[in-house]
Amino acid sequence: MCERCYRAALGHRGTCATCGEQRRLVDPPGPTARNCTDCSGLAHLLSCRACGAEERPYRHGLCVRCSLELGARELVIDIDGPLAPIYQAIVGNPQPFSACNWLRQSSAAKVLGEIAAGSLPLTHEALDAHPHYVGARLARHMLVANGVLAARDDAVVQLEAWVVARLDEVASPEHRRVLRSYATWRVLRRTRERAAASNRPTTPTAHAKTCLLAAIALCDFLDAQGVTLGECSQVDIDRWFDQGLPSEDRVGDFLDWVKERKLTAGLVVAPSLPRVGATMDEDTRWALVHRLLHDDTLETGDRVAGCLVLLYGQQVSRIATLARDQVSITDEHVRLEIGIASIDIPEPLAGLLVSLLEGKRPYNGVASPPDSPWLFPGLSAGRPVNASNLGARLRRIGVRTMPGRRSAMNHLAARLPAAFLADLLGLHHNTAVRWVRGTGADWSTYAAELVKAPIANHAE
């Protein structure tokens, strides 16, 4: 018998036609077997020496489940100690073969082993200093997801370290002092406030970095010109803009801050031109929406995410961090809370959203809690799906997220007032106003629609 047939025979399980129990079926030989060994009078084939399960031995005569439990015990050492939740999460993984491979190969398992052995303190600071960044990051996610470590926003912590490193590179002590105050009381403070008000696991920090880099670049430019910040004039700012640097428009935030503190005279920054990107034509957008709603060969999560982009103009980064409690289901409605107001989701998208919420994931990351708070959970324990990965999945099924989102936003902005658009989609009111103005719509068109609606209904 070849290895493939041998493995198939050991793994052939079902209801015995004679005793009615779930057993390994061996008689008659081959894939048509209907009876277990006891009912067939045959000798028992290999079974687990620990639990007796009629399964192919995986390691040292143990089935895969018992092998996983043994490996988890060897990893955490003390199953009643501080890593007990990690042990329980590993042995409870619904994919034991994948979990066993993870124990052997994962860098995160090695980091957890160092913590269990006492050679690595169980603190965020120790994980920050660990030489294996990826392994320490994944181990941190597991520890936080299972309540062993307190949750923290890693993006904010990394931003703080990045700020210190960038400011140390500033040559002028005077400019470094001003930039440190700006970074502390403007950039970092704003980022921390945003993190406190958000339900995202990590706070976006790209804008904060761009603002500080623009401020540093301006100060370096002034140093090269032999000009201090207090001596900076409009001519110097105009020269700065003549350089055409990519982040020049972001320096306005820094100039506003120094003006508020009377460190400079009033300096004018020319408003940046709106960045207009490619859009998707309406026929293409609606064709994609139709496919997403009705093509059952596509993965449910991709169908829902694509519809949120093409119908509600949502950014992939926001879709990835949608929480399960943002969806409410009643007998009459399925609602999704994106902004201040909830959106009534119509069929058939409502059915897809319910299927996504109630469906079982084909695979969970090792040591992931059984109940994820995220609508789109990722493979890393307790974390949502990575936005870049979600965007790549959508592109593979033909959904170009940026053009699709712009087309959806133009469609909505032409039909809704800015205030309602902001509350419905969770936009800043200034952003909503720009979208509405960009389509040529205004409040008067909305008022006209309100007047026409009752008349049209009456005519019907």
WORAZI-V521855 format. One record per backbone hydrogen bond with DSSP energy under -0.5 kcal/mol. CO is the residue of the C=O (numbers start at 1). NH is the residue of the N-H. If there is no record, write none. Layout:
# WORAZI-V521855
CO/NH, CO/NH
This chain:
# WORAZI-V521855
2/6, 3/7, 4/8, 5/9, 6/10, 7/11, 9/12, 11/13, 12/25, 14/16, 14/23, 16/20, 21/16, 21/23, 23/14, 24/37, 27/34, 27/35, 30/33, 34/17, 35/26, 35/27, 36/40, 37/41, 37/42, 38/41, 48/52, 53/48, 53/55, 59/62, 61/49, 62/58, 62/59, 63/67, 64/68, 65/69, 66/70, 67/71, 68/72, 69/73, 70/74, 71/75, 72/76, 73/77, 76/78, 77/79, 78/81, 81/84, 83/87, 84/88, 85/89, 86/90, 87/91, 88/92, 89/367, 90/93, 94/96, 95/99, 96/100, 97/101, 98/102, 99/103, 100/104, 101/105, 102/106, 106/110, 107/111, 108/112, 109/113, 110/114, 111/115, 112/116, 113/117, 114/118, 114/119, 114/120, 115/118, 121/123, 123/127, 124/128, 125/129, 127/130, 131/133, 132/136, 133/137, 134/138, 135/139, 136/140, 137/141, 138/142, 139/143, 140/144, 141/145, 142/146, 143/148, 143/149, 144/147, 152/154, 153/157, 154/158, 155/159, 156/160, 157/161, 158/162, 159/163, 160/164, 161/165, 162/166, 163/167, 164/168, 165/169, 166/169, 167/170, 172/176, 173/177, 174/178, 175/179, 176/180, 177/181, 178/182, 179/183, 180/184, 181/185, 182/186, 182/187, 183/188, 184/189, 186/190, 187/191, 188/192, 189/193, 190/194, 191/195, 192/196, 193/197, 194/198, 195/198, 205/209, 206/210, 207/211, 208/212, 209/213, 210/214, 211/215, 212/216, 213/217, 214/218, 215/219, 216/220, 217/221, 218/222, 219/223, 220/224, 221/225, 222/226, 222/227, 223/226, 228/232, 229/232, 233/237, 234/238, 235/239, 236/240, 237/241, 238/242, 239/243, 240/243, 241/244, 245/248, 247/250, 248/251, 249/252, 250/253, 250/254, 251/255, 252/256, 253/257, 254/258, 255/259, 256/260, 257/261, 258/263, 258/264, 259/262, 268/270, 274/276, 275/277, 281/285, 282/286, 283/287, 284/288, 285/289, 286/290, 287/291, 288/292, 289/293, 290/294, 291/295, 294/296, 295/298, 299/303, 300/304, 301/305, 302/306, 303/307, 304/308, 305/309, 306/310, 307/311, 307/312, 308/312, 308/314, 309/313, 315/318, 315/319, 316/320, 317/321, 319/322, 322/375, 322/376, 323/326, 324/327, 326/328, 326/337, 328/335, 333/330, 334/345, 335/328, 336/338, 336/343, 341/338, 341/339, 342/344, 343/336, 343/345, 344/346, 346/350, 348/352, 349/353, 350/354, 351/355, 352/356, 353/357, 354/358, 355/359, 365/368, 370/372, 373/324, 374/377, 376/385, 378/365, 380/383, 383/378, 386/390, 387/391, 388/392, 389/393, 390/394, 391/395, 392/396, 393/397, 394/397, 394/399, 395/398, 398/400, 399/401, 400/404, 401/405, 402/406, 403/280, 403/407, 404/408, 405/409, 406/410, 407/411, 408/412, 409/413, 410/414, 412/415, 412/416, 417/421, 418/422, 419/423, 420/424, 421/425, 422/426, 422/427, 423/340, 423/341, 424/339, 428/432, 429/433, 430/434, 431/435, 432/436, 433/437, 434/438, 435/439, 436/439, 436/441, 437/440, 442/446, 443/447, 444/448, 445/449, 446/450, 447/451, 448/452, 449/453, 450/454, 451/455, 452/456, 453/457, 454/458, 455/459, 456/460
